[in-house]
Amino acid sequence: MFKHFSKRDHETAPDSKVIMLNPVQEAPVVQPAPEEDRELQRSLELKSRLHDALLDRLNLSVIDKVVPEELRREVAALTSEVLAAENTPMRSEDFRRIVDELMNEVLGLGPLEPLLADPTINDILVNGHKDVFVERHGVLERTNTRFRDERHLLRIIDKIVSRIGRRIDESNPWVDARLEDGSRVNAIIRPCAIDGPSISIRKFSRSPLTLDRLVETGALNAQAARFLRGLVEARMNILISGGTGSGKTTMLNAISASIDHRSRIVTIEDAAELQLQQEHVVRLETRPANPNGQGAVMQRDLVRNALRMRPDRIIVGEVRGAEAFDMLQAMNTGHDGSMTTVHANTARDALGRLEQMVSMMGMELPLHAIRAQIASGLHFILQLNRLADGKRRIMSISEVTGIEGDVITMQDIFVFRKRGKSDSGEILGEFTATGIRPRCADELIAAGVNLDHTLFQAGRA
């Protein structure tokens, strides 16, 4: 048995978060609980013993080189052996389920794997080892998923962050990370997380959403989608604004699909999430400081370096600080067609946020000079909101038209007009043109974008 593996040749570090139990050790005593909870606890304890027995038999340094089907056979054989030794009968469907869970523990992220595989789930929220919630179609619901204990959850967190070279411990109790498919992960542990470790996972679809798909879901209409494609083809600089969970990165992925495949694109992110489909993409990612507080690579460093990489377009996943100034400089110095996102509740607030971030640079720039840079660098702002019914929608597509005095001027080209709420709680409304023809229409036509004269007719949904 386990002919491909040698006896495990590593010992758990003193500060390891993994509990090592003897496979035949009796289960720890638990407080009386309802029958369902006791059954769940017995299942978790059995899986814990099986997992620890598995770790004792495997050489983890070669586990990734083993064919999964062969590993599964060996895991099933070990499970049968332990169950027989404990005289614990098990139905075939329960046996298959526990083998699946053991495979997830060894090769994946344990209890999170079924949730990650469920295409209907958008967010996974772990509030301690006993409480796991998911969001489906904008609605939060509790799941039956549980971790064995806090150390089990900590081990899964460490597995996530270590894959991308990051760390989490008492001196650095929170971390931003990502999964292999680009899903965004935030984890925070004690002492900052009072009730135990917490994980927030924003899942990314295996098939990125397109503008056509967003039209089908009602996030915008076909006319606006055609207009957005034209903006990207004409190399307009676009800022996508919205609150947390409003779909900014999804929209950035969707509109970036219209970028010419002959363009050289450089992306800059804190945690790589973008799923660009072009062939010529260079992906850059920030790096946190090491335990000595050295070696940090900030977004601003990467933006400035990107300017030396002969980019046709620069895409910054999200501007949060002084890198906003460097991004505006790029937009104003020939890197047309650049895109980025920012946290803001309205398009006007997004401009104010940019002003604040540029001022974080430390230079005493006059406010008028900052606003002039914004007005000349940005062409359009897409405002996204997550409405009360959980749906994510584009609320407006606004053109930055210039500056008058100290005020940056804008005009809405498309807007979402609310009409009320249905009995089921759904927000009613339509996404329509305002009737205003964009000031840059001639530039779009010159760039080869075909603008139908009916595209901007007021009230056209």
C-alpha positions in Angstrom: 0.0 0.0 0.0 1.2 3.5 -0.8 4.0 2.0 -2.9 4.7 5.4 -4.5 5.1 7.2 -1.1 7.7 6.8 1.5 7.2 7.3 5.2 6.6 11.0 5.9 10.0 12.6 6.3 9.0 15.9 7.9 7.9 16.8 11.3 5.3 19.4 12.2 6.9 22.7 13.3 6.3 23.7 16.9 4.2 26.6 15.8 2.3 24.6 13.1 -1.4 25.0 13.0 -2.0 21.3 12.2 -3.3 18.9 14.9 -1.6 15.5 14.7 -3.7 12.7 16.3 -3.0 9.0 16.6 -5.5 7.2 14.2 -6.6 4.9 17.0 -6.9 7.7 19.7 -10.3 8.1 21.2 -12.3 11.1 20.0 -12.2 14.0 22.4 -15.2 14.5 24.7 -17.8 17.0 23.5 -20.6 18.8 25.3 -24.0 17.4 24.9 -25.7 18.7 21.7 -28.7 18.0 19.5 -28.5 14.7 17.7 -27.7 16.4 14.4 -24.8 18.3 15.9 -23.5 15.1 17.6 -23.7 13.3 14.3 -21.8 16.1 12.5 -19.2 16.2 15.3 -18.6 12.4 15.0 -18.2 12.8 11.2 -15.6 15.6 11.7 -13.7 13.5 14.3 -13.6 10.5 12.0 -12.4 12.5 9.1 -9.8 14.1 11.4 -8.4 10.6 12.4 -8.4 9.5 8.8 -6.7 12.7 7.6 -4.0 12.4 10.2 -3.5 8.7 9.4 -3.2 9.7 5.8 -0.6 12.3 6.6 1.4 9.7 8.5 1.5 7.5 5.5 2.3 10.1 2.8 5.4 11.9 1.7 3.9 15.3 1.1 6.9 16.5 -1.0 5.9 14.2 -3.8 2.1 14.3 -3.5 1.7 16.7 -6.4 3.4 14.2 -8.7 1.0 11.4 -8.1 -1.9 10.7 -10.5 -5.1 11.7 -8.7 -6.9 8.5 -9.6 -4.1 6.4 -8.1 -4.1 8.6 -5.0 -7.8 8.2 -4.7 -7.5 4.4 -4.7 -4.9 4.6 -2.0 -7.1 6.9 0.1 -10.1 4.6 -0.3 -7.9 1.6 0.8 -6.7 3.5 3.9 -10.2 4.6 4.8 -11.4 0.9 4.6 -8.5 -0.2 6.8 -9.2 2.4 9.5 -13.0 1.8 9.5 -12.4 -1.9 9.8 -9.9 -1.4 12.7 -12.5 0.7 14.5 -15.4 -1.6 13.6 -17.3 1.3 12.1 -19.6 0.3 9.3 -20.5 2.9 6.7 -22.9 3.1 3.8 -21.4 3.3 0.3 -22.5 6.9 -0.4 -21.1 8.0 3.0 -17.9 6.2 2.2 -17.6 7.9 -1.2 -18.3 11.3 0.4 -15.6 10.9 3.1 -13.1 9.8 0.5 -14.0 13.0 -1.5 -13.5 15.1 1.6 -10.1 13.5 2.3 -9.0 14.2 -1.3 -10.0 17.8 -0.8 -8.0 18.0 2.4 -4.9 16.6 0.7 -5.0 18.3 -2.7 -7.4 21.2 -2.1 -8.9 23.5 0.5 -10.8 21.0 2.5 -14.4 21.9 3.3 -14.3 24.9 0.9 -13.8 22.8 -2.2 -17.5 21.9 -2.8 -18.4 25.5 -2.3 -15.7 26.6 -4.8 -17.0 24.1 -7.3 -20.6 25.3 -7.1 -21.2 27.7 -10.0 -24.3 29.3 -8.3 -22.2 30.7 -5.4 -20.6 34.2 -5.8 -19.1 34.7 -2.3 -18.0 32.4 0.4 -17.8 34.0 3.9 -16.3 32.0 6.8 -17.0 33.5 10.2 -15.0 31.2 12.5 -14.7 27.4 12.1 -18.4 26.8 12.8 -20.2 29.4 10.6 -19.9 29.4 6.8 -22.2 31.6 4.7 -22.5 31.9 0.9 -24.1 34.4 -1.4 -26.3 33.1 -4.2 -28.0 35.5 -6.6 -27.3 38.4 -4.2 -28.8 36.7 -1.1 -26.8 35.4 1.9 -27.5 31.9 3.3 -26.0 29.7 5.9 -24.4 26.4 4.9 -23.8 23.1 6.7 -20.1 23.4 6.0 -17.9 23.3 9.1 -14.2 23.1 9.9 -13.0 20.6 12.5 -11.7 23.3 14.8 -9.9 26.6 14.7 -6.6 25.0 13.9 -8.1 23.2 10.9 -9.3 26.6 9.6 -5.9 28.2 10.2 -4.3 25.4 8.2 -6.5 26.0 5.3 -5.8 29.8 5.4 -2.1 29.1 5.5 -2.4 26.8 2.5 -4.1 29.6 0.5 -1.6 32.3 1.3 1.5 30.2 1.1 0.8 29.3 -2.5 1.4 32.8 -3.6 4.3 33.5 -1.3 2.5 35.5 1.4 2.2 35.0 5.1 -0.2 35.5 8.0 0.6 35.4 11.7 0.1 37.4 14.8 2.5 40.1 13.6 0.7 40.3 10.3 -2.9 39.2 11.1 -4.6 39.9 7.8 -3.7 39.2 4.1 -5.1 39.7 0.6 -4.5 36.7 -1.6 -6.0 34.9 -4.6 -6.8 31.4 -5.6 -5.4 29.7 -8.8 -8.5 30.7 -10.8 -8.1 34.4 -9.8 -10.8 34.4 -7.0 -10.1 37.1 -4.5 -9.4 36.1 -0.9 -9.1 38.1 2.3 -8.2 36.4 5.6 -7.9 37.8 9.1 -7.0 36.0 12.3 -6.6 36.6 16.0 -5.9 39.0 17.7 -7.7 41.3 15.2 -10.5 38.7 14.6 -12.0 38.4 18.0 -14.2 35.4 17.4 -11.7 33.4 15.4 -10.3 33.4 11.9 -12.4 34.8 9.1 -12.1 34.2 5.3 -13.9 36.2 2.6 -13.7 34.7 -0.9 -15.0 36.5 -4.0 -15.3 33.8 -6.6 -14.6 34.4 -10.2 -16.5 32.6 -12.9 -14.5 30.0 -14.9 -16.0 31.5 -18.0 -15.6 35.3 -17.7 -18.7 37.4 -18.2 -18.9 39.2 -21.5 -20.8 42.4 -22.4 -23.4 40.3 -24.2 -23.9 38.2 -21.0 -24.3 41.4 -18.9 -27.0 42.6 -21.4 -28.8 39.3 -20.9 -28.8 39.7 -17.1 -30.1 43.3 -17.4 -26.9 45.0 -16.1 -27.1 47.3 -19.2 -28.8 47.4 -22.6 -27.5 46.5 -26.0 -27.0 50.1 -27.1 -24.8 50.9 -24.1 -22.8 47.7 -24.6 -22.2 48.7 -28.2 -21.2 52.2 -27.0 -18.7 50.7 -24.5 -17.1 48.5 -27.2 -16.7 51.7 -29.3 -15.0 53.5 -26.4 -12.5 50.7 -25.9 -11.8 50.4 -29.6 -11.3 54.2 -29.8 -8.8 54.0 -26.9 -10.7 56.1 -24.5 -9.5 56.2 -20.9 -12.1 54.6 -18.6 -12.6 54.7 -14.8 -14.9 52.1 -13.4 -16.4 53.3 -10.0 -18.5 51.4 -7.5 -18.9 50.1 -4.0 -17.6 46.8 -2.6 -19.1 43.9 -4.4 -20.7 46.0 -7.2 -18.9 44.1 -10.0 -16.1 46.5 -10.9 -13.5 43.8 -11.7 -16.2 41.8 -13.7 -17.0 44.9 -15.7 -13.3 45.6 -16.3 -12.8 42.0 -17.6 -15.9 42.4 -19.8 -15.0 45.6 -21.5 -11.3 44.7 -21.9 -12.4 41.8 -24.2 -12.8 44.5 -26.9 -9.1 45.5 -26.8 -7.3 44.8 -30.1 -5.5 41.5 -29.8 -2.4 43.1 -31.3 -2.0 45.4 -28.3 0.6 44.9 -25.6 -1.3 45.2 -22.3 0.4 45.6 -18.9 -1.9 44.8 -15.9 -1.0 45.9 -12.3 -2.8 44.5 -9.3 -2.5 43.9 -5.6 -3.7 40.4 -6.1 -3.9 39.2 -9.7 -7.6 38.8 -10.5 -8.1 40.0 -14.1 -8.9 37.4 -16.7 -7.9 39.1 -19.9 -8.3 37.0 -23.1 -5.7 38.8 -25.2 -2.5 37.0 -26.3 0.0 39.8 -25.4 -0.6 40.5 -21.6 2.1 41.1 -19.0 0.8 40.7 -15.5 2.4 42.5 -12.5 1.5 42.0 -8.9 2.5 43.9 -5.7 4.5 42.2 -3.0 4.2 42.8 0.8 7.2 43.5 3.0 9.1 40.5 4.4 9.2 39.8 8.2 12.0 42.5 8.5 9.8 45.1 7.0 11.8 45.2 3.8 11.3 44.3 0.1 7.7 45.7 -0.3 6.7 46.4 -3.9 3.9 48.9 -4.1 1.4 49.6 -7.0 3.0 52.9 -7.6 6.4 51.2 -8.2 4.8 48.9 -10.7 2.9 51.7 -12.5 6.1 53.6 -13.0 7.9 50.5 -14.2 5.1 49.7 -16.6 5.8 53.0 -18.4 9.2 51.6 -19.4 7.7 48.3 -20.7 6.4 49.7 -24.0 2.7 49.2 -23.1 -0.1 50.0 -25.6 -2.5 50.0 -22.7 -2.1 50.0 -18.9 -4.8 48.4 -16.7 -4.6 49.0 -13.0 -6.9 46.6 -11.1 -7.8 49.3 -8.5 -6.2 52.6 -7.5 -6.1 53.1 -3.7 -3.3 55.6 -3.1 -0.6 57.7 -4.7 -0.4 55.5 -7.7 -3.5 57.4 -9.0 -1.1 60.3 -9.9 1.1 58.0 -11.9 -1.9 56.5 -13.6 -3.2 59.9 -14.6 0.3 60.8 -15.9 0.2 57.7 -18.1 -3.2 58.6 -19.4 -1.9 62.1 -20.2 1.3 61.1 -21.9 0.2 58.8 -24.8 -1.0 55.6 -23.1 -4.6 56.0 -24.4 -7.1 53.3 -23.7 -5.9 52.8 -20.1 -8.5 51.6 -17.5 -8.7 51.3 -13.8 -11.3 51.0 -11.0 -11.9 53.0 -7.8 -14.2 52.6 -4.8 -16.9 55.4 -4.8 -20.7 55.6 -4.6 -21.2 58.0 -7.5 -19.3 59.2 -10.5 -18.8 62.6 -8.9 -17.5 61.0 -5.7 -15.1 59.0 -7.9 -13.5 62.3 -9.0 -13.2 63.4 -5.4 -11.6 60.2 -4.5 -9.0 60.6 -7.2 -8.2 64.1 -5.9 -7.6 62.7 -2.4 -5.4 59.9 -3.7 -3.3 62.2 -5.8 -2.8 64.5 -2.7 -1.5 61.4 -0.8 1.6 61.6 -3.1 3.1 64.1 -0.7 3.7 66.9 -3.3 2.1 70.2 -2.7 0.2 70.3 -6.0 -2.5 73.0 -6.4 -6.0 71.6 -6.4 -6.7 73.2 -9.8 -3.7 71.4 -11.3 -4.9 68.1 -9.9 -8.4 68.6 -11.3 -6.9 69.7 -14.7 -4.9 66.4 -14.8 -8.1 64.4 -14.1 -10.2 66.3 -16.6 -7.6 65.9 -19.4 -6.7 62.3 -18.6 -10.1 60.7 -18.0 -12.7 60.4 -20.7 -15.5 58.3 -19.2 -16.7 57.0 -15.8 -18.8 53.9 -15.4 -20.7 53.9 -12.1 -21.8 50.5 -10.8 -24.0 49.8 -7.8 -25.2 46.7 -6.0 -28.9 47.4 -5.5 -31.1 46.4 -2.5 -32.3 43.3 -4.3 -28.7 42.1 -4.6 -28.4 42.7 -8.4 -25.4 44.5 -9.8 -26.1 47.2 -12.4 -24.5 50.0 -14.3 -26.1 53.1 -12.9 -24.5 55.6 -15.4 -22.0 56.0 -18.2 -20.7 59.6 -17.8 -18.4 61.6 -20.1 -15.8 63.9 -18.5 -16.2 67.0 -20.7 -13.5 69.3 -19.2 -13.1 71.8 -16.4 -14.8 75.1 -15.8 -13.1 77.2 -13.1 -12.3 74.6 -10.4 -15.2 72.2 -11.3 -14.7 69.1 -13.5 -17.7 69.0 -15.8 -19.5 65.7 -16.8 -22.5 64.7 -18.7 -24.5 61.4 -18.4 -24.8 59.5 -21.7 -26.7 56.5 -20.3 -28.4 56.1 -16.9 -30.4 53.6 -15.0 -33.8 55.1 -13.9 -35.5 53.4 -11.0 -39.3 53.0 -11.0 -39.9 51.3 -7.7 -39.8 47.9 -6.2 -41.8 44.7 -7.0 -43.7 42.6 -4.5 -40.8 40.2 -4.5 -38.3 43.0 -3.6 -36.8 43.3 -7.1 -35.8 46.9 -8.0 -37.7 48.0 -11.1 -36.3 50.3 -13.7 -34.6 50.6 -17.1 -31.3 51.5 -18.5 -31.8 54.2 -21.1 -30.0 56.9 -23.1 -30.3 60.4 -21.9 -30.5 61.9 -25.3 -27.1 63.7 -25.0 -24.7 63.0 -27.8 -21.1 62.5 -26.4 -18.7 65.4 -27.0 -16.1 62.9 -28.3 -18.5 61.5 -30.9 -16.3 62.9 -33.8 -13.2 61.2 -32.2 -15.1 57.9 -32.1 -16.1 58.2 -35.7 -12.5 59.1 -36.7 -11.3 56.0 -34.9 -13.6 53.9 -37.1 -16.4 53.4 -34.6 -19.8 53.3 -36.3 -22.2 55.3 -34.2 -25.8 54.9 -35.3 -27.7 58.3 -35.0 -30.4 56.5 -33.0 -28.0 55.1 -30.4 -28.4 58.1 -28.1 -32.1 58.8 -28.5 -33.6 59.7 -25.1 -35.7 57.0 -23.5 -34.3 54.2 -25.7 -34.0 51.1 -23.5 
